[in-house]
Amino acid sequence: MSMSSLFGAVRRYPLVATTVVLGLVGVVLALAGLPDLVRWLFSGFGLAVAAYEAVGMVRRLRRGTFGVDFLAITAIVATVLVGEYVATMIIVLMLTGGAALEDFAVNRAKRELNALLQRAPQIAHRHSADFTEVEDVPATDVRVGDHLLVRPAEIVPVDGTLVTDSAAFDESSLTGESLPVERVTGDAILSGSINGQAAATIRATATAANSQYQQIIALVEEAAASKAPVVRLADRYAVPFTAVSLLIAGLAWLFGGDPARFAEVLVVATPCPLLISAPVAFMGGMSRAARNGIIVKGGGVLETLSRARTVVFDKTGTLTHGAPAIARVIPEAGFGEDELLALAASAEQYSSHVLAASVIAAAHARGLALTSTDTANEVPANGVVARLGSAEVTVGKLSYVRDRAPDAVATPLDGGELAIYLAVDGRFAGSIVASDRLRGNARQTMADFRALGITETVMLTGDARPTAEHIAALVGIESVQADCLPVDKVDAVRGLTRRPVIMVGDGVNDAPVLAVADVGIAMGAKGATAASESADVVILIDDLSRTARAVAIGQDTIRIALQSIWLGIALSLALMILAAVGFIPATIGALLQEFVDLATILNALRAIGGRRDAAVKAQARAELPIAGSALVH
C-alpha cells in the first residue's frame, strides 16, 4: 500500500486507526512496566468509543434499526468495570473494524456517471445554412433541424435522421448488436452510434439532453440512487442474542446475589463472533472471487448473489463473443470454397469494411495465399473492385455486386447474420456469411445456474427476435425479449417478480440495467468502463461460466458466515451459562472468549475456498478436451 493510500485509509476510518495506534502504545507502555497507565488508557478510550457508539445507536433506534451495537457497548462498559481492559480494546477494534468494512466500496454513483460522461459527445460539426462551411459547436448547442457532419469513426452527438444516401453505423454501445447497421436517407440515427469509414450528414431531431445517450446516463443515475443498502448479516441475530445475554446475566446477578456475576457473564457474551465472523467470511469470499477473476464490490453483493432466483442475460458480447466471424462460405458452381475465400480476402485487403479483417483472418486460418494488386477501388459502405491477376473481382453488398453481376442472388440469412457477395469478371461467384460466435460454455453455464437453484433465465437483447430465439434455444434460456433499447431492458428487469435478479451484460448499453438489477454482473474483460462501473460484480476473465461461479461463491460464503455465527453463539451461550453459576471468573472468561473468537475466525476463513477451487480446477482438467465454440447461424 502506498503512503497516499495509507493516509487516505486513516482519514476515512479514523477510529480504526486510533484503536490500532493506541494498542501499539499500550504494548510499549506495558513493556516499560506501566500497566496502570495502560489500563487507564485502554479503559478511557473504550468508554469514549462506547459513548460515541451510543449516540449513533440512539439515532439508529429512532430510524427503527437495532444492531449488535448495544451489546458491544454494554460489553465494553462491563470489561472496563471488571478490569479486562485488553478485552475492551479487542471489542473496540472489532466494532470499529466491522463498521469500516461495511463502509468499504459504497457510493459509486458518481464514478458511474463520470465513466459515461467521459464518452459522451462534446462537440458537433454544424453545417452552415448554404452547406458551404462547417462550424464546431458544443453538442449542447445543437438545435432540432440543424444539419451535422459526422466524420469517419466519430460518435453521433445527438439523435437525428440520415441525410446522406447511405452510411454504416456501429450501434453496439446502444443495442449491443456487434454487426454494423446499414442506414439510408431518412433512417433514424441514435446518438452514441459510431459512424463507419465514410463521412455522413444527419439532421438533428432532438437536443443533446433529450437524445438516446443522455437518457442512458439519466437511467444509470436513477437506478444507482434507487438501490437500497444491504442490512448487515449479523444484525439479524442482534436482538435475540442481546436479549438472551442480558437475561442470563440478570438471572446470574439475581440468584447469585453478586453484581460481579453480571459482568462475568457479559465478558463471555461479547458480540465478537457476530462482529467478526460475517466480515471475515465476506472478505474470504471476496478474496476467493478475486482469485477466480471475479471482482465483487462488497460483502452485501455476495449475500444478494446467494439468494438470487432469476438471471438475465444480454446476448451480444455476453452469450456470444461480440465480434463477427465467418460462419460459412457459399460458392456458386465453378468455384470452390477456398478459391472464393482467397479471392474475397485478396480484395478485402483494400477495403475498410468491418468484415474485411474477419475475411482475411479466415483465409489465413485456412493457410490460403492472398494476391496483391495495384488496381483496387473502394466505394465506402458498398464494396471494393480489385484486379487480381487477369480477373476483376467485386466484393460487397448485394446491390453493388448486382451492378456488375446481374445473376447475383440473395443468400438466405438468419437474424443477426451479414453476407458479403462476390462477382468474378461479371459473373456471380457466391457469398460469405458472418455471424457472432456463441460462447462454447454458454449452455453449460445455464445448467450450472439451474444446479445452484436459479431456475428462471431471461434474455434481453437489441437483436431481432429470430436471432434472439435461436440463441436462447441453443443455450437453454426460457424467456426472450428482443428489439430492446436500454430503457426497455430497465423496465423488463424492474418487472421481474422472482427476486433477487442478476443481470449479466456487456457494453455501455447495459450500464442502466446493470445498475437497476439487484446484482449487476459485467463481462469486464471486453465491456465498456461504464458497464463495469455500474455493475456490482465484474468478470475480469472473458469466461461466461465465471458468472455462475460468482453465485456459487456467494452461496458458499453466506453458508460459512452463518455457520460461524451459530458456532460463536453456541459457544458463547455455553460459556455464559458456566459463568452464570460461578465456574468462570472474569479473567478466565475473557481468555476463553478469545478462543471462541479464534474458533469463529478459523471457521469463517474457510470462505477463502482454496480446496474447493482446487477441486473445481481438477474436475475441469479431467473433463478436457471440451468442444470448441459453436457458430451462431
TORTORKOL-504311 format. One record per residue (C-alpha): y negated, z negated, x negated. Coordinates in steps of 0.25 Angstrom, whole numbers. Last residue first. Layout:
SITE     c2     c3     c1
SITE      Y      Z      X
...
//
This chain:
SITE     c2     c3     c1
SITE     78    151    105
SITE     75    138     98
SITE     83    138     85
SITE     93    127     82
SITE     91    119     69
SITE    103    118     60
SITE    116    111     63
SITE    119     98     56
SITE    127     96     43
SITE    127     85     43
SITE    133     74     53
SITE    137     64     42
SITE    123     65     35
SITE    117     61     49
SITE    126     50     50
SITE    123     45     36
SITE    108     46     39
SITE    110     38     52
SITE    118     27     45
SITE    107     26     34
SITE     96     24     45
SITE    104     13     51
SITE    106      6     38
SITE     91      7     35
SITE     87      2     48
SITE     74     -4     45
SITE     76    -11     59
SITE     86    -20     52
SITE     73    -27     47
SITE     73    -35     60
SITE     85    -42     57
SITE     80    -47     43
SITE     67    -51     50
SITE     74    -59     61
SITE     83    -66     51
SITE     71    -69     42
SITE     63    -74     53
SITE     74    -83     58
SITE     75    -88     43
SITE     60    -91     43
SITE     63    -99     56
SITE     73   -107     48
SITE     62   -111     38
SITE     52   -115     48
SITE     63   -123     55
SITE     67   -131     43
SITE     52   -135     41
SITE     51   -138     56
SITE     63   -147     57
SITE     76   -140     63
SITE     86   -149     70
SITE     76   -156     79
SITE     81   -152     93
SITE     70   -142     95
SITE     72   -136     81
SITE     86   -132     84
SITE     82   -126     97
SITE     71   -119     90
SITE     80   -114     79
SITE     89   -107     89
SITE     78   -101     97
SITE     72    -96     84
SITE     86    -89     80
SITE     87    -83     94
SITE     72    -78     94
SITE     74    -72     80
SITE     86    -65     83
SITE     80    -60     96
SITE     68    -54     89
SITE     77    -48     78
SITE     86    -42     89
SITE     74    -36     96
SITE     68    -30     83
SITE     82    -24     80
SITE     83    -18     93
SITE     68    -13     92
SITE     70     -7     79
SITE     83      0     82
SITE     77      6     95
SITE     65     11     87
SITE     73     17     76
SITE     82     24     86
SITE     69     30     93
SITE     64     34     79
SITE     78     41     76
SITE     76     49     89
SITE     63     54     84
SITE     69     56     70
SITE     78     67     76
SITE     67     76     77
SITE     66     78     62
SITE     54     83     54
SITE     52     70     47
SITE     39     62     48
SITE     42     58     63
SITE     30     51     68
SITE     31     40     78
SITE     20     34     87
SITE     14     48     88
SITE     -1     52     90
SITE     -3     52     75
SITE      9     61     72
SITE      4     71     83
SITE    -10     71     78
SITE     -5     74     64
SITE      3     86     69
SITE     18     86     68
SITE     26     92     57
SITE     33     80     51
SITE     26     72     62
SITE     36     74     73
SITE     28     65     82
SITE     34     54     90
SITE     26     48    101
SITE     31     35    108
SITE     26     31    121
SITE     20     45    123
SITE      5     47    124
SITE      3     48    110
SITE     14     58    107
SITE      9     66    120
SITE     -5     67    114
SITE     -1     71    100
SITE     10     82    104
SITE      0     93    104
SITE     -4     90     90
SITE     10     92     85
SITE     24     86     86
SITE     31     78     97
SITE     41     68    101
SITE     36     59    113
SITE     44     46    116
SITE     43     40    130
SITE     44     25    133
SITE     47     28    144
SITE     55     35    155
SITE     43     39    165
SITE     38     51    158
SITE     24     55    164
SITE     16     51    152
SITE     24     61    143
SITE     22     72    153
SITE      7     70    154
SITE      6     70    138
SITE     14     82    137
SITE      6     90    147
SITE     -7     85    140
SITE     -2     91    127
SITE      1    105    134
SITE     15    107    139
SITE     22    120    142
SITE     35    113    144
SITE     41    100    149
SITE     56     98    147
SITE     65     87    151
SITE     80     85    146
SITE     80     88    131
SITE     93     92    126
SITE     89     99    113
SITE     93    113    117
SITE     89    111    131
SITE     76    106    128
SITE     73    118    118
SITE     76    128    129
SITE     68    120    140
SITE     56    121    130
SITE     57    135    127
SITE     59    139    142
SITE     47    130    146
SITE     36    135    137
SITE     32    127    125
SITE     21    116    126
SITE     32    106    125
SITE     37     93    131
SITE     52     90    130
SITE     58     77    137
SITE     70     68    134
SITE     75     57    143
SITE     87     50    137
SITE     81     41    127
SITE     93     31    125
SITE     94     32    110
SITE    106     41    112
SITE     97     50    120
SITE     87     51    109
SITE     98     54     99
SITE    103     66    108
SITE     89     71    109
SITE     88     71     94
SITE    102     78     93
SITE     96     90    101
SITE     84     90     92
SITE     91     89     79
SITE     91    104     75
SITE     76    105     78
SITE     74    118     87
SITE     68    129     80
SITE     55    136     85
SITE     56    150     89
SITE     55    164     82
SITE     61    177     87
SITE     61    190     78
SITE     61    203     85
SITE     67    217     84
SITE     65    231     77
SITE     57    238     87
SITE     54    252     81
SITE     40    257     77
SITE     44    257     62
SITE     50    244     63
SITE     46    234     74
SITE     47    219     74
SITE     45    209     85
SITE     41    194     84
SITE     46    184     94
SITE     42    170     98
SITE     50    159    105
SITE     45    148    112
SITE     52    152    125
SITE     64    160    123
SITE     62    175    119
SITE     67    188    124
SITE     63    198    113
SITE     52    208    118
SITE     55    223    116
SITE     50    233    105
SITE     52    247    109
SITE     37    251    108
SITE     38    248     93
SITE     24    249     86
SITE     15    243     98
SITE     28    236    102
SITE     27    227     89
SITE     13    222     93
SITE     17    219    108
SITE     30    212    103
SITE     23    202     93
SITE     24    205     78
SITE     31    213     67
SITE     30    228     64
SITE     37    234     53
SITE     34    248     47
SITE     46    253     39
SITE     45    260     25
SITE     45    248     17
SITE     39    237     25
SITE     26    242     32
SITE     21    230     39
SITE     15    228     53
SITE     12    214     58
SITE     11    207     71
SITE      2    203     83
SITE     -5    190     82
SITE    -13    196     70
SITE    -11    211     67
SITE     -4    211     54
SITE     -3    223     44
SITE      6    226     33
SITE      7    236     22
SITE      8    230      8
SITE     23    227     11
SITE     33    217      7
SITE     47    216     12
SITE     55    203     14
SITE     69    201      9
SITE     78    193     19
SITE     85    180     14
SITE     88    175     28
SITE     79    163     26
SITE     68    172     20
SITE     68    181     33
SITE     67    168     42
SITE     55    163     33
SITE     48    177     35
SITE     50    176     50
SITE     45    162     51
SITE     33    165     42
SITE     29    176     51
SITE     31    169     64
SITE     16    163     64
SITE     11    177     62
SITE      2    179     49
SITE     10    192     46
SITE     11    199     32
SITE     24    193     29
SITE     28    195     43
SITE     32    210     39
SITE     42    206     29
SITE     47    195     39
SITE     49    205     50
SITE     56    215     42
SITE     66    205     36
SITE     68    199     50
SITE     72    213     55
SITE     81    216     44
SITE     88    203     44
SITE     90    204     59
SITE     95    218     58
SITE     88    231     64
SITE     94    243     70
SITE     94    238     84
SITE     83    227     86
SITE     83    214     79
SITE     82    201     85
SITE     79    190     75
SITE     81    175     79
SITE     75    162     79
SITE     65    163     68
SITE     57    150     67
SITE     44    145     73
SITE     40    131     69
SITE     40    118     77
SITE     53    113     73
SITE     58    111     87
SITE     61     98     95
SITE     48     93     89
SITE     40    104     83
SITE     39    111     96
SITE     46    104    107
SITE     39     91    111
SITE     49     80    114
SITE     49     68    124
SITE     58     56    123
SITE     60     46    134
SITE     66     32    135
SITE     59     25    123
SITE     62     10    121
SITE     65     10    106
SITE     54     20    104
SITE     44     10    111
SITE     48     -1    101
SITE     47      8     89
SITE     33     12     93
SITE     29     -3     94
SITE     33     -5     80
SITE     22      5     75
SITE     19     19     72
SITE     34     24     69
SITE     34     34     57
SITE     48     41     57
SITE     53     47     44
SITE     66     39     45
SITE     61     29     34
SITE     49     28     43
SITE     58     24     55
SITE     65     14     47
SITE     51      8     43
SITE     47      8     57
SITE     59      1     62
SITE     58    -10     51
SITE     44    -12     54
SITE     48    -13     69
SITE     59    -23     65
SITE     49    -31     57
SITE     39    -31     68
SITE     50    -36     78
SITE     56    -47     69
SITE     43    -53     64
SITE     35    -58     76
SITE     47    -61     85
SITE     55    -68     74
SITE     42    -75     69
SITE     40    -81     82
SITE     40    -95     77
SITE     50   -104     84
SITE     56   -111     72
SITE     43   -117     70
SITE     41   -119     85
SITE     53   -128     86
SITE     48   -137     75
SITE     34   -138     81
SITE     39   -143     94
SITE     49   -152     87
SITE     37   -158     80
SITE     32   -163     93
SITE     43   -174     93
SITE     49   -179    106
SITE     61   -171    105
SITE     63   -168    119
SITE     48   -163    122
SITE     46   -158    108
SITE     59   -150    108
SITE     56   -146    122
SITE     42   -140    118
SITE     48   -133    106
SITE     59   -126    115
SITE     49   -122    126
SITE     39   -117    115
SITE     50   -108    109
SITE     55   -103    123
SITE     41   -100    127
SITE     38    -93    115
SITE     51    -85    114
SITE     49    -81    129
SITE     35    -76    128
SITE     36    -69    114
SITE     48    -61    117
SITE     41    -48    122
SITE     30    -51    111
SITE     41    -48    100
SITE     40    -33    104
SITE     26    -31    102
SITE     19    -24    114
SITE     17    -10    112
SITE      2     -5    114
SITE     -1      4    125
SITE     -3     19    122
SITE    -15     24    131
SITE    -25     26    119
SITE    -15     35    112
SITE    -13     44    124
SITE    -28     45    127
SITE    -32     49    113
SITE    -20     58    111
SITE    -24     65    124
SITE    -38     66    120
SITE    -34     73    107
SITE    -25     83    115
SITE    -36     86    125
SITE    -45     89    112
SITE    -34    100    109
SITE    -34    106    122
SITE    -49    108    124
SITE    -58    100    133
SITE    -66     94    121
SITE    -66    107    114
SITE    -73    114    125
SITE    -64    123    134
SITE    -62    138    137
SITE    -67    143    124
SITE    -65    158    122
SITE    -56    161    110
SITE    -57    171     98
SITE    -45    173     89
SITE    -44    174     74
SITE    -30    179     69
SITE    -19    171     62
SITE    -16    161     73
SITE    -25    151     80
SITE    -21    137     81
SITE    -22    130     95
SITE    -29    117     95
SITE    -38    122    107
SITE    -29    130    117
SITE    -30    145    119
SITE    -29    151    133
SITE    -26    166    134
SITE    -37    175    138
SITE    -34    185    126
SITE    -20    184    121
SITE    -13    172    115
SITE      0    171    106
SITE      6    157    104
SITE     11    153     91
SITE     24    146     90
SITE     25    131     88
SITE     22    127    102
SITE     18    112    102
SITE      8    115    113
SITE     -5    110    107
SITE     -3    110     92
SITE      7    121     93
SITE     -3    131     99
SITE     -3    140     87
SITE    -11    152     92
SITE     -9    167     92
SITE    -20    177     96
SITE    -23    188    105
SITE    -34    197    110
SITE    -45    187    106
SITE    -52    180    117
SITE    -42    169    119
SITE    -45    158    128
SITE    -50    144    125
SITE    -47    129    122
SITE    -55    124    110
SITE    -55    124     95
SITE    -43    133     92
SITE    -38    129     79
SITE    -39    139     67
SITE    -27    147     61
SITE    -35    160     62
SITE    -49    159     67
SITE    -53    155     81
SITE    -66    161     86
SITE    -72    155     98
SITE    -79    161    110
SITE    -86    150    118
SITE    -83    150    133
SITE    -82    135    134
SITE    -90    128    124
SITE    -87    125    109
SITE    -96    114    104
SITE    -84    104    102
SITE    -77    114     93
SITE    -89    113     83
SITE    -95    127     80
SITE    -93    138     70
SITE   -100    150     75
SITE    -94    164     75
SITE   -103    177     76
SITE   -103    191     82
SITE    -96    187     95
SITE   -108    190    103
SITE   -109    176    109
SITE   -106    169     96
SITE    -91    166     93
SITE    -88    151     91
SITE    -79    146     79
SITE    -75    132     83
SITE    -74    120     74
SITE    -68    106     76
SITE    -54    109     80
SITE    -46     97     82
SITE    -37     94     70
SITE    -44     82     65
SITE    -46     77     79
SITE    -31     76     82
SITE    -28     67     70
SITE    -40     59     73
SITE    -35     57     87
SITE    -22     51     82
SITE    -29     43     72
SITE    -38     37     82
SITE    -26     34     92
SITE    -18     27     81
SITE    -22     13     85
SITE     -9      5     80
SITE      0      7     68
SITE      0     -8     64
SITE     -5    -18     74
SITE      9    -23     78
SITE     12    -25     63
SITE     -1    -33     61
SITE      2    -42     73
SITE     16    -45     67
SITE     10    -48     53
SITE      0    -58     59
SITE     11    -66     67
SITE     22    -65     55
SITE     12    -69     45
SITE      7    -81     54
SITE     21    -85     56
SITE     24    -85     41
SITE     11    -93     38
SITE     15   -104     48
SITE     29   -104     43
SITE     23   -108     29
SITE     14   -118     36
SITE     26   -126     42
SITE     18   -139     43
SITE     23   -143     56
SITE     10   -141     63
SITE      7   -128     56
SITE     21   -123     60
SITE     18   -126     74
SITE      4   -119     74
SITE     10   -107     69
SITE     22   -107     79
SITE     12   -109     90
SITE      4    -97     86
SITE     17    -89     84
SITE     22    -93     98
SITE      9    -88    104
SITE      8    -75     96
SITE     22    -71    101
SITE     16    -63    112
SITE      9    -64    125
SITE      1    -53    131
SITE     -7    -55    145
SITE    -20    -50    140
SITE    -26    -64    140
SITE    -13    -68    132
SITE    -17    -58    122
SITE    -31    -65    120
SITE    -25    -78    119
SITE    -15    -73    109
SITE    -26    -68    100
SITE    -33    -81    100
SITE    -20    -88     97
SITE    -18    -78     85
SITE    -31    -83     79
SITE    -27    -97     81
SITE    -14    -95     75
SITE    -19    -88     63
SITE    -29    -99     60
SITE    -17   -109     62
SITE     -9   -102     52
SITE    -20   -101     42
SITE    -22   -116     43
SITE     -7   -118     41
SITE     -6   -109     30
SITE    -18   -114     22
SITE    -15   -129     26
SITE     -1   -128     21
SITE     -4   -120      9
SITE    -15   -131      5
SITE     -4   -142      7
SITE      6   -134     -2
SITE     -3   -133    -14
SITE      6   -133    -26
SITE      1   -120    -32
SITE     13   -113    -28
SITE     10   -117    -13
SITE     -4   -112    -15
SITE      1    -98    -20
SITE     10    -97     -9
SITE     -1   -101      1
SITE    -10    -90     -5
SITE      1    -80     -3
SITE      2    -84     12
SITE    -13    -84     13
SITE    -13    -69      9
SITE     -1    -65     18
SITE     -8    -72     30
SITE    -21    -66     27
SITE    -16    -52     26
SITE     -8    -54     39
SITE    -21    -59     46
SITE    -30    -48     40
SITE    -21    -37     46
SITE    -30    -24     46
SITE    -39    -28     35
SITE    -27    -32     26
SITE    -20    -19     30
SITE    -32    -11     26
SITE    -33    -19     13
SITE    -19    -15     10
SITE    -21     -1     14
SITE    -33      0      4
SITE    -25     -6     -7
SITE    -14      4     -5
SITE      0      0      0
//
